[in-house]
């Protein structure tokens, strides 16, 4: 039986003996005895053991010099052989070992330090630089394309008279020859009226480029569309870094979303926030009754971000930031107009000065009318008509002020937003049915009657 600790020698102090320790031996005064063999080694005896030798002599200088040349030659040959073997292993052996069962596929497989790439049946490892984040790359690419919008206008008050006010937002360079996309609500306070492209008296809209903060451009309004909240401005500049627009129809929930804009005004110009796409085709109704179908994101979007860009990880614009639901009970609810819709409207505004012609009924409504008022006056819930435009589709169909529209082409509507949502499913010239409740001119409201009329939708030219 072998001793598992043969290299550890201990000294017996009684007789100055060096013996092997271990559980295989039992002490008997000056000897350690095993069950069959007796070990009795003195220190002097170790000098003659086969594994102990003191006959080493230092070589002379002459012999040492004679050994240097062969040693160098051997070292060089060893280096060449080793380099060749290692190179052959990395070229032919390593990629195949990593590939495993991948028999010449063309796709890439993620690895700890890079990507496995197959080209022409030969596999290799491609090292990927992960030191730059998607947010950093997108900010460097698109940051110069996001501009500041400054609006100056005057508000009249019967107590204080006329006072100067300002508003700020964001914009996206749409074309290198000076066309800028922004939100209609960013510039609407500077306009002479709710529709049209004429500035109010003494009002001004300025565009601030990221590299020319102290030298703004005065902008001209090319067109705007309150229904989609898109507006197009033009500045006298060329060779601007236009942003690249992506296909918003290809966006998926869970994808990365990066917002660039000017939250809280131009002081924080070019701020970058990041999140994901939280939802698609979200129905958002605004206080004026407008309903938009928007992209939802949890990337932080704050006042001032409106008109800025929502981007994917490739730095392509997938949305125009338009609003945020805020408050103590909400966080991370930002919205953007899909890029495909924004491009469609922008192209029409640039070409015609108007948004693509949509359907029009020709009525003005009271947006304050709701279920509470309906219950108070014992009338059905719907859209209360306050004015009918002469010679409009509604006028020709016999709709009157005071009528309450309750259904549009068979669908129940309870607000202007719901009415517009149904109306916008059609195009000018389409015939639709409208169900309404008409109160009698005199007497009790409950004595009113329901009517169904047909109308042919007009073309809405803004």
Secondary structure, DSSP 8 states (H G I E B T S, - for coil): ---TTTT-EEEETTTTEEEE-STT-EEETTEEE-SS-EE--BGGGGGGSTT---------HHHHHHHHHHHHHHHHHHHHHHHHHHHHIIIIIIHHHHHTT--S-SS-EE-SSEEEEEETTEEEEEE---SS-HHHHHHHHHGGGEEEEEEEEEEEETTTEEEEEEEEEEEEEEETTTEEEEEHHHHGGGBSSSSSS-B-TT-EEEEE-TT-TTS-EE-EEEEEETTTTEEEEE-S--S-----B--GGG--TT-EEEEEE-TTSGGGTTEEEEEEEEEEEEEEE-TTS-EEEEEEE-S---TT-TT-EEE-TTS-EEEEEEEE--STT--S-EEEEEHHHHHHHHHHHHHHSS---EEE--EEE-TT--HHHHHHTT---SEEEEEE-TTSHHHHHT--TT-EEEEETTEE--SHHHHHHHHTTS-TT-EEEEEEEE--SSS-GGG-EEEEEEEE-EEE--
